[in-house]
Amino acid sequence: MKFIISIILTGLLAFVIDLYLPWWGIAIAAFFVAALIHQQPRYSYLSGFLGIFILWFLLAWLIDIKNQSILSKKIALLLPLGGSVFLLMLITSFIGGIVGGLGALSGSFLHKKKPV
C-alpha cells in the first residue's frame, strides 16, 4: 500500500513543483516523498521511477494530442527513432523516471538503519 501511495504522491508533488521549478524539480519531489514514506531502497527507487515515468508520459501524450503530433513527428525524424512518436515519448519518460528514481533513492537513504 505504501508503494502505491508513494507513486501517486511522487507524481502529484512533481506536477505541482514542476509549475514553479525547472525540470529537475522532479528529483526534489521524489526525494521528499521517499524521505517521508519509509520503504526499502529498491522500492523507493521503483516508486520514484514509476511516479515520474507515468507523469512525464501522460504530459508528453497530452502535449502531443494538443498539437496533432506536429512537433513530435519532426523530432522523431531527427533522432534515430524511425519517426516513432510513441518511442520518443517512452525515451523521454524513461529519462525522467531515472531522475525521479535516483531522487527517491537518495531520500530513502536518509533513514538510519537499525543496528544488527
N, C-alpha and C positions, 0 to 999 in steps of 0.2 A: 504494500500500500504506500509506503514512504517513497518507493521508486516512482510510481505513477504520479504522486503529488509533486515530487521534485522535478519531473519532466514538465508538468503543466506550469509550475511556478517559475521554472527557468525560462520557458517560452514567454510567459506573460511579463515577467520582470524585464527580460531582454527587449521585448517590444516597447515597453514604456521607456527604458533607458535609451533605446535607440532613437527616440524622439528628441533627446537632448544632447547626446554624445555621439561621436563618430562610431564607425563600425566596431571598434574594439571594445565598446561598452558591453558587448555580449559576454565577454570574458569576466567582467565585473559582476554581471548578473548571475552567471553560473557559479562564480566564486562565493557570493553571498548565500545563495540557495544551498550550496553544498556545505557551507560553514554552519548554517542554521539547522539543516536536516542531516544528522549524522548517519552515514552509511559506510560500508566498506569502500575503499578507494576505487575498486573496479566498478562498483555500482554507481558511485558518484560520477566517474568519468562517463559511463554509459548514459546516465540520465542527463548530464550536461550536453553530451554529444547529440542525443536524440531530441532534446528540447530545442536546441538551436537548429539542428538539421531540419526538423519539421517546420519551425518558424520561417527559416530562410527559403525553404522550398515553397511554402504557401505564399510568401510575399513575392517571390520570383514568378510564381504561377499567376498571381493576381495582376502584377505589372505586365506580364506577357499577354494576358487576356485584354487588358485595357488598351494596349496599343496594337492589337491584332498581329502580334509576333513580328512586327517590322524590324525593330532593333535587334531582337534576339536571333533572328534568322541571319542578319548581316554579321553579327559577332560569331555565330556558329560556323559561318562560312570562312571567316578569317582564321579561326582556330582549327586545328586538325580534328574536327569532330564530324566531318562529313555533312554538315548542315543540320545536325540533330539538335533541335531546341531542347528536347527533353534531357539529353545528355549534358547540355550546358547547364541546365537547372540542377541536375544531380551533382555535377562537379562543384558548382557554386555552393550548394547546400553542404557538401562534404567538407569543403574548406572551412565554412562557418562552424560545422559540427566539431571539427578538430580543435578549433579555438575555444569553443564552449566546453568541450571535454577537458582540455588542459586547465581551463579556469576552474572548473568544478573539482578536478583532481587536486589542484593547489588548495582549494578551500577545504577539502576533506582531510588534508594533512595538518590542518590547524588543531585538530583534536589530539589530545595527549593519549598515548597508548597506555593501557593498564600494565603494570609490571607482572611478569610471569611468576 
